Amino acid sequence: MFHPTSILAPAIVEYINAANARDTSRVGSFFAEDAHVFDEGRHQVGPQAIADWMQDTAQRYQPRVEVLGVQQRTGKVLVQGLISGTFPGSPLELRYTFRLNEQGKIARLDISV
């Protein structure tokens, strides 16, 4: 059976698994040192700020990501996800736009509706 995560880069799979497990201890293994994350109108830069954002999001919303679809585009990977948790409107479909660096780590992540 086909599973959408089977075509994702390892860093993206690691991010989704860490987000679902609410585990920020390995953020540096899949985000680049100068990585940027844009979510809820806020901008995080670097693994420590990203780990803090992931921890805050996990505590506030207990989100769980289910990958619905994946599109490969030049320079980016679009992941359509169904997010459930303790937030208004749950579950909600979100788009994750990943850009990877040459080492295969996440250099940029934009999360939008």
C-alpha positions as CSV (number, residue, x, y, z in Angstrom):
1,M,0.0,0.0,0.0
2,F,1.3,3.5,-0.9
3,H,2.0,5.8,2.0
4,P,2.7,9.5,1.2
5,T,5.6,9.7,3.6
6,S,7.4,7.0,1.5
7,I,8.4,9.6,-1.0
8,L,9.5,12.3,1.4
9,A,13.1,13.2,2.3
10,P,14.3,11.8,5.5
11,A,14.5,15.2,7.2
12,I,10.8,15.9,6.5
13,V,9.8,12.4,7.8
14,E,11.9,13.1,10.9
15,Y,10.1,16.5,11.4
16,I,6.7,15.0,11.1
17,N,7.6,12.1,13.5
18,A,9.1,14.5,16.0
19,A,6.1,16.8,15.8
20,N,3.7,13.9,16.3
21,A,5.8,12.6,19.3
22,R,6.2,16.1,20.7
23,D,9.9,15.5,20.7
24,T,12.1,18.5,20.2
25,S,15.4,16.9,21.3
26,R,16.5,16.1,17.7
27,V,15.6,19.3,16.0
28,G,19.2,20.0,15.0
29,S,19.4,16.7,13.2
30,F,16.7,17.7,10.6
31,F,16.8,21.5,10.6
32,A,19.7,23.5,9.2
33,E,21.6,25.8,11.6
34,D,20.2,28.8,9.7
35,A,16.7,27.3,9.2
36,H,13.6,29.5,9.1
37,V,10.1,28.6,10.1
38,F,7.0,30.7,9.4
39,D,3.8,29.8,11.2
40,E,0.8,31.7,12.7
41,G,2.4,35.0,11.5
42,R,5.5,34.3,13.5
43,H,9.1,33.8,12.2
44,Q,11.6,31.4,14.0
45,V,15.3,31.2,13.0
46,G,17.7,28.5,14.0
47,P,17.3,25.1,15.8
48,Q,16.8,26.5,19.3
49,A,14.1,28.9,18.4
50,I,12.5,26.2,16.2
51,A,12.6,23.7,19.1
52,D,11.0,26.3,21.4
53,W,8.3,27.0,18.9
54,M,7.6,23.2,18.5
55,Q,7.5,22.8,22.2
56,D,5.1,25.7,22.7
57,T,2.9,24.5,19.8
58,A,2.8,21.0,21.3
59,Q,1.9,22.2,24.8
60,R,-0.9,24.6,23.5
61,Y,-2.5,22.4,20.8
62,Q,-1.3,18.7,21.1
63,P,-1.2,18.6,17.3
64,R,-1.1,15.4,15.3
65,V,-0.2,15.5,11.6
66,E,-1.5,13.1,9.1
67,V,0.0,13.4,5.6
68,L,-2.7,13.5,2.9
69,G,-0.6,14.3,-0.1
70,V,2.8,15.3,-1.4
71,Q,3.8,17.4,-4.4
72,Q,7.4,17.8,-5.5
73,R,8.2,21.2,-7.0
74,T,11.4,22.7,-8.2
75,G,13.3,23.6,-5.0
76,K,10.5,22.7,-2.6
77,V,8.2,20.0,-1.3
78,L,4.5,20.7,-0.6
79,V,2.9,18.5,2.0
80,Q,-0.9,18.6,2.5
81,G,-1.6,17.6,6.1
82,L,-4.7,17.0,8.3
83,I,-3.9,18.5,11.7
84,S,-5.9,17.5,14.7
85,G,-5.5,18.8,18.2
86,T,-6.9,21.0,20.9
87,F,-7.3,24.1,18.8
88,P,-10.5,25.8,17.4
89,G,-11.6,24.2,14.1
90,S,-9.7,20.9,14.6
91,P,-9.2,19.0,12.5
92,L,-7.8,21.4,9.9
93,E,-6.0,21.0,6.6
94,L,-2.7,22.8,6.4
95,R,0.0,23.1,3.7
96,Y,3.6,22.6,4.7
97,T,6.1,24.0,2.2
98,F,9.6,22.6,2.8
99,R,12.8,23.7,1.3
100,L,15.9,21.6,1.9
101,N,19.5,22.6,1.8
102,E,22.3,20.7,-0.1
103,Q,22.9,18.5,3.0
104,G,19.2,17.4,3.0
105,K,18.2,19.3,6.1
106,I,15.2,21.6,6.3
107,A,16.3,25.1,5.4
108,R,12.8,26.7,5.4
109,L,9.3,25.6,6.4
110,D,6.2,27.7,5.7
111,I,2.9,26.5,7.3
112,S,-0.3,27.9,5.9
113,V,-4.0,27.1,5.5
